[in-house]
Amino acid sequence: MMSDRIGKNVFIISATKIYNGNSAGAARIMNIARALSMEGTNVYLCSSTYNDEITFRKLLRISDKIFVVGKEGKRKLHKLNKLRDYVKIIVYYKYLLKIARFVKQISGDKAFYLYPTNDSSMDFMVIIVLRILNRFRVYCDINELRRASMHNIVLPNNPIKCLYRLLFFPIRYLKYLLAELLTGCYNGIIVISTNIENYFKKFNSNTIRIPILSDIRGDSFVKKPFYNKSKNFNIGFFGQLSLKKEGFELFYRALSMVKSNFSGFKLHLYGPFLNERERDLLLDVLPTKYNLKENIIYHGVIAQNDVFTEMQKNHLLILPRPLNLQTKYGFSTKLSEYLISGIPVLLTDVSDNSLYIKDGYNGFIVPAGDMFAMAKKILHIVNKYNNVVPQVCENAFKTAYNEFYYGLYGKRLLKFLFPNKKYGVLKG
């Protein structure tokens, strides 16, 4: 097995499922892996269960140069352990030691690529075990300002769970802040937006910006969208259903205004809720408040392989994010999927959206937090759909191909991860 691994090897570490994951993060990691493998790099996806044996025998080859290390599964810790962060740190520590022993058996150049999750304990252990103790080259993908997410938390109704959240809020916030300060320990960082790039350069000057990525297929743009006015106008949202992060209350208010002029629409929601309180608000409380109960359909969580097909059942896809600290720095990875779906996207002017989306050309964009502009734009799209939208969708696909196709970034990323005298380190 070792003879096949001579050359450049990248080991992607994450506490979330990668190959079998349904998240936008998993989709980004897979596109990073495909980009690197196109350049002849061996890519190992290290997101197996923590107690799994890490051996060559358990490698799963999923493409010519991409391997799954171990077996992905439910990574639940004992319920009592959830109360103690140090227990998780021990688990991560042991897991990363196994990964390190496995990696040392592989010949060639090596680099680790960390994709962080909400649990920053993994970040700390990666720095200690892989960077400090084993002296590996380690890079980190930063796609959001995690402490900013703390401002958008909706507390649960359960008083015990609410108290638990409030008690651990300062600890979690300080952990995120510490993780930011420690980004200088990495050999370099990969950022997703210009705002994150500008913010984190003060901690680590060796940065490269890799935006949201699209998995462009030859048959992605299969047909021009069409709206039959005798049927419902379908609006779709795909992703984590977060009230404050995604700006759903303002969007519901906009839809309420639309309904006073045009009631023949359905809002289709796909994805998980952060908690039961958010589910109750988004599916019951707010729809009742804004007279939208009959207009909203929740489809649950669907497999990543089915997302594209479900997107194409809609006439419009939305990203109604408000302007706050979290959306200022983040850049929705879902946009890259929307643009190649053949369905128009309506989004707000946050983060890097306006760098790529021009209103009426390759999408529709309105000021963040302006429900009047949102309602007006939806009515405009409905009324002009068959005349305007087909060309918009064609332009959107071209934008995705020219700006977000993962194949555009393989060489740049490879040079960044493996700097040498021939091509140096890119910082752009």
Secondary structure, DSSP 8 states (H G I E B T S, - for coil): -GGGG-SEEEEEEESS-STT--SHHHHHHHHHHHHHHHTT-EEEEE---TTS---GGGEEE-SSSEEEES--------GGGGG-HHHHHHHHHHHHHHHHHHHTTS-SEEEEEEE--S-THHHHHIIIIIIIIS---EEEEE-S-GGGGGGG----SSHHHHHHHHHHHHHHHHHHHHHHHGGGGSSEEEESSHHHHHHHTTT-S-EEE----B---TTSS-S-----TTS-EEEEEES-B-HHHHTHHHHHHHHHHHHTT---EEEEEES-BSSHHHHHIIIIIHHHHTT-GGGEEE-----HHHHHHHHTT-SEEEE----SHHHHH---THHHHHHTTTS-EEEES-TTHHHH--BTTTBEEE-TT-HHHHHHHHHHHHHHHHHHHHHHHHHHHHHIIIIIBGGGSHHHHHHHHS--TTT-----
